[in-house]
Amino acid sequence: MSEHSPIHLQHIILIGFMGCGKSTIGRELHQKLGIPLIDTDEAIEHKCGKSISNIFAESGEETFRDLETEYLRDCLTNLTSSSIISTGGGIILREENREILKRLGYVVWLKIDAINVYQRTKKNRSRPILQQPNPKKVIADLIELRSPYYRETANLTINISGLDRYEITTGIIESARYYYSQQAQ
Ligand code: S3P
């Protein structure tokens, strides 16, 4: 495994809690920059031929976390063109994953508060971690637990409240360009 992604690769990696808009912002970046969009959840679902909910139900969270780590290792060795990488909200839980994310490139944390997460996720049944009797508390507790990991991994933090898609994507593109221009020197 190489120490870092090859210098010509300029990935933008999106991290953040469930419901923060990684997929939407990932699609916008993909359209604006014209580079591939990779979604770790979709890649895992595709590889297993099962939904995330079924993987959790049949094999448990640890198996899903193993699949995430395996997929990130693959990205580090096999990606040959600069990409947008949108990740699952819990990908930062493992130290190995955090290290790989940093080595892959420019990491952006889309920071969201618990109330907004609840509003955005309450009708969606596809996230097994939130299918609990008291999702508001689960969300608040998990955000508290995970925030230090997001912070530690990210090159850039964007507090998304009050910003629209355009402002978020423009900010990401400009700061990623700046970051990679400095790396090249
Ligand atoms: C998870 C987030 C989900 C998905 C899985 C677990 C988490 O992705 O990876 O349900 O632990 O936060 P999104 O953040 O895209 O919803």
py3Dmol code that shows the C-alpha trace and the ligand (Angstrom):
import py3Dmol

protein = """\
ATOM      1  CA  MET A   1       0.000   0.000   0.000  1.00  0.00           C
ATOM      2  CA  SER A   2       1.472   3.368  -0.942  1.00  0.00           C
ATOM      3  CA  GLU A   3       1.967   5.980   1.774  1.00  0.00           C
ATOM      4  CA  HIS A   4      -0.432   8.461   0.138  1.00  0.00           C
ATOM      5  CA  SER A   5      -2.632   8.537  -2.901  1.00  0.00           C
ATOM      6  CA  PRO A   6      -0.482   9.314  -5.951  1.00  0.00           C
ATOM      7  CA  ILE A   7       0.095  13.060  -6.262  1.00  0.00           C
ATOM      8  CA  HIS A   8      -1.921  13.414  -9.470  1.00  0.00           C
ATOM      9  CA  LEU A   9      -5.058  12.163  -7.724  1.00  0.00           C
ATOM     10  CA  GLN A  10      -7.110  14.940  -6.176  1.00  0.00           C
ATOM     11  CA  HIS A  11      -9.993  13.242  -4.428  1.00  0.00           C
ATOM     12  CA  ILE A  12     -12.589  15.135  -2.410  1.00  0.00           C
ATOM     13  CA  ILE A  13     -13.973  13.015   0.424  1.00  0.00           C
ATOM     14  CA  LEU A  14     -17.241  13.916   2.141  1.00  0.00           C
ATOM     15  CA  ILE A  15     -17.805  12.841   5.729  1.00  0.00           C
ATOM     16  CA  GLY A  16     -20.541  13.701   8.207  1.00  0.00           C
ATOM     17  CA  PHE A  17     -23.510  12.440  10.153  1.00  0.00           C
ATOM     18  CA  MET A  18     -26.513  10.747   8.536  1.00  0.00           C
ATOM     19  CA  GLY A  19     -28.753  13.274   6.804  1.00  0.00           C
ATOM     20  CA  CYS A  20     -26.096  15.982   6.408  1.00  0.00           C
ATOM     21  CA  GLY A  21     -26.391  15.890   2.603  1.00  0.00           C
ATOM     22  CA  LYS A  22     -23.231  14.005   1.558  1.00  0.00           C
ATOM     23  CA  SER A  23     -25.039  12.301  -1.331  1.00  0.00           C
ATOM     24  CA  THR A  24     -26.665  15.512  -2.589  1.00  0.00           C
ATOM     25  CA  ILE A  25     -23.477  17.552  -2.326  1.00  0.00           C
ATOM     26  CA  GLY A  26     -21.541  14.647  -3.842  1.00  0.00           C
ATOM     27  CA  ARG A  27     -23.839  14.702  -6.886  1.00  0.00           C
ATOM     28  CA  GLU A  28     -23.484  18.489  -7.234  1.00  0.00           C
ATOM     29  CA  LEU A  29     -19.696  18.242  -7.075  1.00  0.00           C
ATOM     30  CA  HIS A  30     -19.763  15.401  -9.589  1.00  0.00           C
ATOM     31  CA  GLN A  31     -21.787  17.556 -12.001  1.00  0.00           C
ATOM     32  CA  LYS A  32     -19.732  20.684 -11.510  1.00  0.00           C
ATOM     33  CA  LEU A  33     -16.301  19.056 -11.636  1.00  0.00           C
ATOM     34  CA  GLY A  34     -17.117  16.282 -14.114  1.00  0.00           C
ATOM     35  CA  ILE A  35     -15.247  13.649 -12.106  1.00  0.00           C
ATOM     36  CA  PRO A  36     -16.586  10.283 -10.895  1.00  0.00           C
ATOM     37  CA  LEU A  37     -18.765  10.037  -7.791  1.00  0.00           C
ATOM     38  CA  ILE A  38     -18.230   7.096  -5.490  1.00  0.00           C
ATOM     39  CA  ASP A  39     -20.643   6.353  -2.660  1.00  0.00           C
ATOM     40  CA  THR A  40     -19.266   3.881  -0.113  1.00  0.00           C
ATOM     41  CA  ASP A  41     -22.731   2.681   0.960  1.00  0.00           C
ATOM     42  CA  GLU A  42     -23.799   2.078  -2.635  1.00  0.00           C
ATOM     43  CA  ALA A  43     -20.521   0.323  -3.434  1.00  0.00           C
ATOM     44  CA  ILE A  44     -20.988  -2.017  -0.453  1.00  0.00           C
ATOM     45  CA  GLU A  45     -24.617  -2.704  -1.379  1.00  0.00           C
ATOM     46  CA  HIS A  46     -23.570  -3.446  -4.935  1.00  0.00           C
ATOM     47  CA  LYS A  47     -20.752  -5.761  -3.858  1.00  0.00           C
ATOM     48  CA  CYS A  48     -22.964  -7.714  -1.410  1.00  0.00           C
ATOM     49  CA  GLY A  49     -26.104  -7.621  -3.535  1.00  0.00           C
ATOM     50  CA  LYS A  50     -28.022  -6.510  -0.407  1.00  0.00           C
ATOM     51  CA  SER A  51     -29.281  -3.290   1.119  1.00  0.00           C
ATOM     52  CA  ILE A  52     -27.466  -1.778   4.112  1.00  0.00           C
ATOM     53  CA  SER A  53     -30.535  -2.640   6.228  1.00  0.00           C
ATOM     54  CA  ASN A  54     -30.265  -6.297   5.221  1.00  0.00           C
ATOM     55  CA  ILE A  55     -26.530  -6.416   5.892  1.00  0.00           C
ATOM     56  CA  PHE A  56     -27.148  -5.030   9.398  1.00  0.00           C
ATOM     57  CA  ALA A  57     -30.094  -7.386  10.002  1.00  0.00           C
ATOM     58  CA  GLU A  58     -28.403 -10.552   8.710  1.00  0.00           C
ATOM     59  CA  SER A  59     -24.766 -10.021   9.694  1.00  0.00           C
ATOM     60  CA  GLY A  60     -24.649  -7.151  12.208  1.00  0.00           C
ATOM     61  CA  GLU A  61     -22.938  -3.782  12.387  1.00  0.00           C
ATOM     62  CA  GLU A  62     -19.387  -5.137  12.791  1.00  0.00           C
ATOM     63  CA  THR A  63     -19.628  -6.979   9.490  1.00  0.00           C
ATOM     64  CA  PHE A  64     -20.805  -3.780   7.836  1.00  0.00           C
ATOM     65  CA  ARG A  65     -17.872  -1.896   9.403  1.00  0.00           C
ATOM     66  CA  ASP A  66     -15.486  -4.581   8.061  1.00  0.00           C
ATOM     67  CA  LEU A  67     -16.949  -4.048   4.597  1.00  0.00           C
ATOM     68  CA  GLU A  68     -16.392  -0.286   4.910  1.00  0.00           C
ATOM     69  CA  THR A  69     -12.736  -0.788   5.853  1.00  0.00           C
ATOM     70  CA  GLU A  70     -12.240  -3.283   3.039  1.00  0.00           C
ATOM     71  CA  TYR A  71     -13.762  -0.857   0.550  1.00  0.00           C
ATOM     72  CA  LEU A  72     -11.600   2.067   1.725  1.00  0.00           C
ATOM     73  CA  ARG A  73      -8.472  -0.090   1.393  1.00  0.00           C
ATOM     74  CA  ASP A  74      -9.556  -0.855  -2.175  1.00  0.00           C
ATOM     75  CA  CYS A  75     -10.001   2.865  -2.898  1.00  0.00           C
ATOM     76  CA  LEU A  76      -6.487   3.603  -1.697  1.00  0.00           C
ATOM     77  CA  THR A  77      -4.920   0.979  -3.936  1.00  0.00           C
ATOM     78  CA  ASN A  78      -7.230   0.903  -6.946  1.00  0.00           C
ATOM     79  CA  LEU A  79      -8.573   4.389  -7.678  1.00  0.00           C
ATOM     80  CA  THR A  80      -6.898   5.722 -10.793  1.00  0.00           C
ATOM     81  CA  SER A  81      -8.750   8.984 -11.357  1.00  0.00           C
ATOM     82  CA  SER A  82      -9.641  11.903  -9.103  1.00  0.00           C
ATOM     83  CA  SER A  83     -13.068  11.277  -7.582  1.00  0.00           C
ATOM     84  CA  ILE A  84     -15.681  12.562  -5.193  1.00  0.00           C
ATOM     85  CA  ILE A  85     -16.014  10.003  -2.401  1.00  0.00           C
ATOM     86  CA  SER A  86     -19.206  10.208  -0.352  1.00  0.00           C
ATOM     87  CA  THR A  87     -19.051   8.081   2.793  1.00  0.00           C
ATOM     88  CA  GLY A  88     -21.400   6.479   5.322  1.00  0.00           C
ATOM     89  CA  GLY A  89     -21.855   8.478   8.534  1.00  0.00           C
ATOM     90  CA  GLY A  90     -20.092   5.951  10.755  1.00  0.00           C
ATOM     91  CA  ILE A  91     -17.019   5.429   8.588  1.00  0.00           C
ATOM     92  CA  ILE A  92     -14.897   7.562  10.923  1.00  0.00           C
ATOM     93  CA  LEU A  93     -15.442   5.219  13.883  1.00  0.00           C
ATOM     94  CA  ARG A  94     -12.408   3.056  13.131  1.00  0.00           C
ATOM     95  CA  GLU A  95      -8.929   4.471  13.426  1.00  0.00           C
ATOM     96  CA  GLU A  96      -7.774   2.620  10.315  1.00  0.00           C
ATOM     97  CA  ASN A  97     -10.599   4.194   8.313  1.00  0.00           C
ATOM     98  CA  ARG A  98      -9.716   7.673   9.558  1.00  0.00           C
ATOM     99  CA  GLU A  99      -6.110   7.160   8.511  1.00  0.00           C
ATOM    100  CA  ILE A 100      -7.117   5.920   5.067  1.00  0.00           C
ATOM    101  CA  LEU A 101      -9.523   8.828   4.557  1.00  0.00           C
ATOM    102  CA  LYS A 102      -6.743  11.308   5.363  1.00  0.00           C
ATOM    103  CA  ARG A 103      -4.351   9.523   3.034  1.00  0.00           C
ATOM    104  CA  LEU A 104      -6.901   9.507   0.224  1.00  0.00           C
ATOM    105  CA  GLY A 105      -7.005  13.299   0.008  1.00  0.00           C
ATOM    106  CA  TYR A 106      -9.006  16.381   0.929  1.00  0.00           C
ATOM    107  CA  VAL A 107     -11.604  15.523   3.554  1.00  0.00           C
ATOM    108  CA  VAL A 108     -14.650  17.753   4.094  1.00  0.00           C
ATOM    109  CA  TRP A 109     -16.905  17.415   7.139  1.00  0.00           C
ATOM    110  CA  LEU A 110     -20.480  18.540   6.510  1.00  0.00           C
ATOM    111  CA  LYS A 111     -21.445  19.435  10.055  1.00  0.00           C
ATOM    112  CA  ILE A 112     -25.107  19.298  11.035  1.00  0.00           C
ATOM    113  CA  ASP A 113     -26.929  19.596  14.364  1.00  0.00           C
ATOM    114  CA  ALA A 114     -29.136  16.937  15.944  1.00  0.00           C
ATOM    115  CA  ILE A 115     -32.449  18.746  15.358  1.00  0.00           C
ATOM    116  CA  ASN A 116     -31.798  19.022  11.636  1.00  0.00           C
ATOM    117  CA  VAL A 117     -30.718  15.386  11.416  1.00  0.00           C
ATOM    118  CA  TYR A 118     -33.966  14.331  13.076  1.00  0.00           C
ATOM    119  CA  GLN A 119     -36.070  16.472  10.726  1.00  0.00           C
ATOM    120  CA  ARG A 120     -34.285  15.161   7.652  1.00  0.00           C
ATOM    121  CA  THR A 121     -34.229  11.467   8.612  1.00  0.00           C
ATOM    122  CA  LYS A 122     -37.469  10.854  10.544  1.00  0.00           C
ATOM    123  CA  LYS A 123     -39.466   9.473   7.597  1.00  0.00           C
ATOM    124  CA  ASN A 124     -36.683   7.371   6.152  1.00  0.00           C
ATOM    125  CA  ARG A 125     -36.514   3.699   7.185  1.00  0.00           C
ATOM    126  CA  SER A 126     -33.296   2.836   5.355  1.00  0.00           C
ATOM    127  CA  ARG A 127     -30.934   3.695   8.220  1.00  0.00           C
ATOM    128  CA  PRO A 128     -30.884   0.775  10.693  1.00  0.00           C
ATOM    129  CA  ILE A 129     -29.052   2.774  13.383  1.00  0.00           C
ATOM    130  CA  LEU A 130     -31.970   5.195  13.666  1.00  0.00           C
ATOM    131  CA  GLN A 131     -34.732   2.589  13.825  1.00  0.00           C
ATOM    132  CA  GLN A 132     -34.992   2.848  17.608  1.00  0.00           C
ATOM    133  CA  PRO A 133     -37.671   3.955  20.073  1.00  0.00           C
ATOM    134  CA  ASN A 134     -35.996   7.304  20.829  1.00  0.00           C
ATOM    135  CA  PRO A 135     -34.217   8.438  17.655  1.00  0.00           C
ATOM    136  CA  LYS A 136     -33.765  12.025  18.906  1.00  0.00           C
ATOM    137  CA  LYS A 137     -31.634  10.833  21.810  1.00  0.00           C
ATOM    138  CA  VAL A 138     -29.759   8.303  19.669  1.00  0.00           C
ATOM    139  CA  ILE A 139     -28.907  11.076  17.194  1.00  0.00           C
ATOM    140  CA  ALA A 140     -27.755  13.515  19.893  1.00  0.00           C
ATOM    141  CA  ASP A 141     -25.626  10.861  21.643  1.00  0.00           C
ATOM    142  CA  LEU A 142     -24.049   9.645  18.415  1.00  0.00           C
ATOM    143  CA  ILE A 143     -23.241  13.175  17.239  1.00  0.00           C
ATOM    144  CA  GLU A 144     -21.512  13.823  20.540  1.00  0.00           C
ATOM    145  CA  LEU A 145     -19.560  10.581  20.304  1.00  0.00           C
ATOM    146  CA  ARG A 146     -18.570  10.984  16.677  1.00  0.00           C
ATOM    147  CA  SER A 147     -17.833  14.712  16.421  1.00  0.00           C
ATOM    148  CA  PRO A 148     -14.212  14.411  17.668  1.00  0.00           C
ATOM    149  CA  TYR A 149     -13.591  11.786  14.959  1.00  0.00           C
ATOM    150  CA  TYR A 150     -15.074  13.911  12.189  1.00  0.00           C
ATOM    151  CA  ARG A 151     -13.056  16.902  13.438  1.00  0.00           C
ATOM    152  CA  GLU A 152      -9.840  14.891  13.617  1.00  0.00           C
ATOM    153  CA  THR A 153     -10.241  13.539  10.075  1.00  0.00           C
ATOM    154  CA  ALA A 154     -11.385  16.661   8.226  1.00  0.00           C
ATOM    155  CA  ASN A 155      -9.266  19.233   6.403  1.00  0.00           C
ATOM    156  CA  LEU A 156     -12.321  21.484   6.151  1.00  0.00           C
ATOM    157  CA  THR A 157     -15.443  21.766   8.309  1.00  0.00           C
ATOM    158  CA  ILE A 158     -18.563  23.324   6.850  1.00  0.00           C
ATOM    159  CA  ASN A 159     -21.381  24.104   9.241  1.00  0.00           C
ATOM    160  CA  ILE A 160     -24.179  23.529   6.757  1.00  0.00           C
ATOM    161  CA  SER A 161     -26.996  25.294   8.594  1.00  0.00           C
ATOM    162  CA  GLY A 162     -28.112  28.371   6.666  1.00  0.00           C
ATOM    163  CA  LEU A 163     -26.101  27.463   3.555  1.00  0.00           C
ATOM    164  CA  ASP A 164     -27.608  26.290   0.274  1.00  0.00           C
ATOM    165  CA  ARG A 165     -26.150  23.632  -2.040  1.00  0.00           C
ATOM    166  CA  TYR A 166     -24.539  26.228  -4.251  1.00  0.00           C
ATOM    167  CA  GLU A 167     -22.708  27.881  -1.372  1.00  0.00           C
ATOM    168  CA  ILE A 168     -21.566  24.557   0.035  1.00  0.00           C
ATOM    169  CA  THR A 169     -20.262  23.175  -3.272  1.00  0.00           C
ATOM    170  CA  THR A 170     -18.585  26.457  -4.232  1.00  0.00           C
ATOM    171  CA  GLY A 171     -16.830  26.573  -0.858  1.00  0.00           C
ATOM    172  CA  ILE A 172     -15.656  22.986  -1.212  1.00  0.00           C
ATOM    173  CA  ILE A 173     -14.349  23.446  -4.755  1.00  0.00           C
ATOM    174  CA  GLU A 174     -12.441  26.616  -3.951  1.00  0.00           C
ATOM    175  CA  SER A 175     -10.868  25.303  -0.798  1.00  0.00           C
ATOM    176  CA  ALA A 176      -9.968  21.935  -2.362  1.00  0.00           C
ATOM    177  CA  ARG A 177      -8.285  23.751  -5.283  1.00  0.00           C
ATOM    178  CA  TYR A 178      -6.329  25.847  -2.839  1.00  0.00           C
ATOM    179  CA  TYR A 179      -5.338  22.771  -0.811  1.00  0.00           C
ATOM    180  CA  TYR A 180      -4.132  20.820  -3.846  1.00  0.00           C
ATOM    181  CA  SER A 181      -2.298  23.819  -5.299  1.00  0.00           C
ATOM    182  CA  GLN A 182      -0.320  24.050  -2.054  1.00  0.00           C
ATOM    183  CA  GLN A 183       0.374  20.294  -2.077  1.00  0.00           C
ATOM    184  CA  ALA A 184       1.858  20.551  -5.548  1.00  0.00           C
ATOM    185  CA  GLN A 185       4.556  23.008  -4.448  1.00  0.00           C
TER     186      GLN A 185
END
"""
ligand_1 = """\
16
S3P
C -24.476 4.854 9.133
C -24.767 5.743 8.123
C -25.327 5.336 6.827
C -24.918 3.901 6.503
C -25.287 2.983 7.627
C -24.624 3.387 8.956
C -23.953 5.365 10.422
O -24.883 6.204 5.777
O -23.537 3.820 6.251
O -26.684 2.996 7.755
O -23.466 4.563 11.240
O -23.997 6.592 10.619
P -25.419 7.716 5.587
O -24.601 8.598 6.476
O -25.160 7.987 4.146
O -26.871 7.733 5.934
"""
view = py3Dmol.view(width=600, height=400)
view.addModel(protein, "pdb")
view.setStyle({"model": 0}, {"cartoon": {"style": "trace"}})
view.addModel(ligand_1, "xyz")
view.setStyle({"model": 1}, {"stick": {}})
view.zoomTo()
view.show()
